[in-house]
Amino acid sequence: MKKICTLIVITAFCSNLAAQGIYQLFGATGYGGPDDRGTFFTTRFDGTGHTIKKMFTVPNAGSPSYDNKPVFLNGKFYTLFSRGGLLDYGMISEYDPATGIYKKVADLFSIGAEGAPGSLTVYNNKLYGTSDEGLSSDDGTLFEYNPATQVLTKRHVFESATGSSPYGSLTLFNNKFYGISLLGGANGDGVIYEFDPATNVYTKKKDLVQAINGGSSRGTFIVYNNLLWTINTYSDGPLGGGWLVSYNPVTNVLTPKVELGSISADYHFGVLTVLNNKFYGVADDELVEEGSVLFQYDPALNQLTREKTLTVAMGYTSTSLVTYNGLLYGTPSVGGPNDLGVMFSYDPVNNNYVQKIAFTNTMGGSPLNGMTVLNNKMYGLVSRGGYEPTGVLFEYDPAGNTYSKKVLLGEDIIIRPNGKLLLQNNMLYGVGSGGGVADQGGLFSYNLATNAYTELYSLQGMDGNTGEQGGLTLMNNKLYGVAGYGGINDRGTLFEYDLGSNIFTKLYDFGGANGESPHGQLVQFNGKLYGVTRDGGINEQGTLFEFNPVTNQLATKVLFDPARGHSPASGLLLHNGKMYGTTYAGGVNNDGTIYEYNPLANGLIKLADFDIDITGRSPQGDLVVLNNKIYGCTGQGEPFHYNGYLYEYDMALHSLTAKFHFDLETGRNAISGLTVMGNKLLGMTNIGGDLFFGGVLFQFDPATNEYKRQVNFNATNGRLPRNNELIKIPAPAAPGVAGSCINARDFIDINAANANEWVPYTDAQGRAVAEINANGNNLGRVEVRFFIHDGALRQQNGTHYADRNITITTEFAPVTPVSVRLYLKNSEFLTLRN
């Protein structure tokens, strides 16, 4: 028979392995990660050691707008997207038509850029573009992307004085780029600028003046006869509608040619197209309320004429045209048979318009400005019809008049985890506030043992839209929750998911007298479920309700009102047979209240009033109890709107006290609930820290009022936790590294202050190594190390040894026995046993 033991070198008495005593924290952010769709993470028990467990990623990232269109370089299409990627600040994608492989290749956030209304321009096997905003400057950036090295480089930061917020694309002329800014310059009407990629020199060439040559342009230059031509969107000239202008880069002369108002046209947002020495474009028609005009400009005669009126049925709105086989092709985004835009061809010789495609929901709709012609086919983007929907990259073959979707942008996965997670049998259950097959959110599970993520159900149709609903409740092997809106009345629903049968059932539709917009995790009491609605009820200020899962009957128990507080935004806390919650507004100061509800007596009393100057206002997160005191956070406070406070309500003294005042550096807008870990509180703020729209994870000691910012959310590791809450999970044994000796995360002093507590020792991620209870002994500095054996199972004289050595060294020898818990992996134990 085997003798089983663990080799331990220790200067104190060791007990046998005991029950679980070390915990990690598991949390989620609603945003952040590579595609800004949210993250799962773990930390140590104190909030340090942040480790990503899952990033919610988008298979085909990118959300197009304005003039985003694919451009071709070395056999691949590259598209600049105004949104998508890190922080949803925009990105560049690559699509290989030969293999069908689509991927994100660069994030604008990585260079401090945001938003990109234009398209990329090819030069010397590199791609150049602009953003209209940025982190260091709200005035935009000019950047370069090298597909060979996959490096995105910021080349210029726009400033108001020399031009800001470039909207159009760059135009190459004589090895230099030329563009127009929407704003900035001497008159605030934008500028014409030049950028030399060889020397990295940016030069403001011309200040625009709306009254003289137009301004605030969203246009892009075209090159014709060694001049640059465009339409400046806005003009204060005699006819209005925007100026068509020419610009000579050599002489730096800008010449206004004609105003669109001369043909009763206005707002041209596209790029002019040259065909047979004439310019063509589409602008809004001032003669009809809903319509556009296709116009022609003859540069030789300086003559602007109306060629074709585009009606609602024909498809309208400003669009860029492309030329193919002597025809012009356009894609207005509105109108047509399905009001989703059309693709048309136009023959300027005989003034013949032909509608080629009427976009549908199935095909995708609302096409963006312009297409790229390659190998007798056209490639472009529609802004609707992808998974989220976020659009489609399409191919059009004019020979056969065939349209095909090449890339469906977005995803049909459940995204943006939100609310409190539910731990049951080593599984976490939660809710995503967006995505899914109908973009209404859904339910998911996460296996802590295998790290497997599984989508359980996507809400659709009249199921409801989850929104920020608060989390799930387990009762009789069924998950119960609420959807904040949607359903038959579009005021929210209450639902059930059976873990045994995997069947989702909507149980109740909110609306009217029984409340609207339910929010918060449901509370189980005496076989019934309790929750709150933010709105509705007879007072139209929210309700507290009771739901019977046996009869599926809902009863309104409390109507909130201005005096006791209204619009409850937190879930209920069950403590000693009573329920506690907060209201977002109402009370003496109209800053919200704390209340107590007795379900047996069906009585609600107000406990305290919030004051924006003292405790902050508008609490939203769920409450927790520690040492007979209630703790929570207010989302707003002075002197800045979203600062707020961490507060304490003493149930014995009936007093409300501010414990900590949040600010931008420490994190602010704490709208999620707190979590109790030992005698400390841990929580997350929605914004603040190192990134304004990032947030932080913090630890707070109510006894000393010590606040520690433990994690800064920086977009890459997550951001905007919203109303997600941290949850305690049993820490697995630290895996270590075979053949290596590893120190536990901290060397801790065990003295009179903690000599009778279990002191945890973990690795850097919070996975368990050992626990020590000194039983009153002063051990001084205690060091814990562990070694993982990388060979065959060790044995000597018939005694087998685990593949884990744990060494505990104390500064002072104990006088009496010390209790120790040691942790090893289940696989290590099974190897010994077998």
Secondary structure, 3 states (H helix, E strand, C coil): CCEEECCEEECCCCCCCCCCCCEEEEEEECECCCCCCCEEEEECCCCCCCEEEEECCCCECCECCCCCCEEEECCEEEEEECECCHHHCCEEEEEECCCCEEEEEEEHHHHCEECCCCCCEEECCEEEEEECEECCCCCCEEEEEECCCCEEEEEEECEHHHEEEECCCCEEECCEEEEEEEECCCCCCCEEEEEECCCCEEEEEEECEHHHHEECCCCCCEEECCEEEEEECECCCCCCCCEEEEEECCCCEEEEEEEHHHHCEECCCCCCEEECCEEEEEEEECCCCCCEEEEEEECCCCEEEEEEEECCCCCECCCCCEEECCEEEECCCECCCCCCCEEEEEECCCCEEEEEEECECCCEEEECCCCEEECCEEEEEEEECCCCCCCEEEEEECCCCEEEEEEECECCCEEEEEEEEEEECCEEEEEEEEECCCCCCEEEEEECCCCCEEEEEECCHHHCECCCCCECEEECCEEEEEECECCCCCCCEEEEEECCCCEEEEEEECCHHHCEEEEEEEEEECCEEEEEEEECCCCCCCEEEEEECCCCEEEEEEECECCCEEEECCCCEEECCEEEEEEEECCCCCCCEEEEEECCCCEEEEEEECCCCCCCEEECCCCEEECCEEEEEEEEECCCCECCEEEEEECCCCEEEEEEECECCCEECCCCCCEEECCEEEEECCECCCCCCCCEEEEEECCCCEEEEEEECCECCEECCCCCCCEEEECCECCCCECCEEECCCCEEECCCCCCCEEEEECCCCCEEEEEECCCCCCEEEEEEEEECCCCCEEECCEEECCEEEEEEECCCCCCCCEEEECCCHHHHHHHHC
